[in-house]
Each structure stands twice: as structure tokens, then as C-alpha cells.
Amino acid sequence: MLLRAYASGIFPMAERADSTDVFWVEPRRRGVLPLDAFHLPKSLAKTLRQERFRFTADRAFAAVLEGCAEPAPGRSETWINPLIAEAYVALHERGQAHSVEAWTADGELAGGLYGVRLGAAFFGESMFTRVTDASKCCLAALVTRLRLGGFRLLDTQFLTSHLAGFGAVEIPAKDYRARLSAALSGTSGDFFAGDDGGLGEGPSGKRIVQLLSQTS
């Protein structure tokens, strides 16, 4: 049911963490981040080159989901309730939901993001950070991964000023459905195409900057 909803351009949310149900959302205007127009700020490129973080995928999905549900500056409530958390863990176990993690040199989880993969589309759900710039670096790592894997659509659901700084735009629902249909009608994206050193071990920060610069 959840995958069918995504294929139709609909996604679930909850009012609060303690809500006992969910509601379905289909924005009239949709946020997307064109993969070929991703903007890598100079300051973030510098952080990535410094190799402050090690990047992985699907190494700590449950921990990333938990981190995304934590209160954060400017956000005292979360839309991730137990029903939603359970649904995404189930999708992850089926190989349809993925996480990207940033780890410190001491092996601590610094930040991460997660989303749903369907065809050549990736639906970004949420991100969190515990160390400055960790979630931003994860976004760059995600875009790198999606480009290498042949994805055609990165859905951000809504457009925020934060995402706009990376090149995200807002498009009418009709245009979004056309892009979604194209992303679902061809070859499926390979989320692990760019791994180094085994499944889930992502490119280094320096490699991310190199790859994004080559295709910008």
C-alpha cells in the first residue's frame, strides 16, 4: 500500500509523534532536487575535502530513523509516529527504503537521512544532524549515489529555503507526476552503484566533491 501511494505521488505523515493514525499528503506544488543541477556550496565542498566524516548506506537505518524523529532546533514535534516508523523499517527490510549515514572519526553517528527507492526515483523523507554540516554532507553523498546509480528523480516533497540552497525547486503537481511516471517507467536505479570497499561503503568526501564537480 505504501509503495502504491508513492507511485501515485502521495506520502504519509502524522500530526505528532504520539498520534495514533496518519494522513496522506499530495502537495499541489512539489519540491524536487534536479540531480543534474545540484549546487555544492564552496563551504560544504571544503568540509567534504577535510574528510571529517565517513559515509555509509544502510548501516544504521533504525538509528537514522530515530535521529530524524528527535527534537531539533526550530522543531519540537516530529511527524514520525510509531506507525510510520514501523512502515519504513518494513520497507527497509524489503530493500525499498535506504539510509545514508555520516560517521565521525571516533565511530559516532554524526547525522543521516533516509528515504524510499522506487524504480529510478528516490523519495527523500527526513534528515538529522548531531555534528555541524553532517546532514548537508549526507545530502551531497546521496546525490552522488543517485547519479552513479542512474536515478532520474529526487523528490524532496516540499521546498524549503535550506533545500533551495542546493538547487531544489518547486514544480506543479502535474509536472511532478510526469517526472515521476518517467522515473518509474524505465530501468530501476542502483542505490549501491558507487560503493567503495563493499556494499554500503560510500565514496569519501574528496571523491564526492570530485564526482559532483565532474557532472555539475
MOQUIGI-V626053 format. One line per field, one symbol per residue. ss: DSSP state (@ for helix, = for strand, . for the rest). A space follows every 10 residues. Layout:
ss: ???
This chain:
ss: .@@@@@@... ===....... ..===...== ===.@@@... .@@@@@@@@. ...====... @@@@@@@@@. .=..=..... .@@@@@@@@@ @@@...==== ===.....== ========.. =========. ...@@@@@@@ @@@@@@@@.. ..=====... @@@@...=== ==@@@@@@@@ @@@@@..... .......... =...@@@@@@ @@@@@.
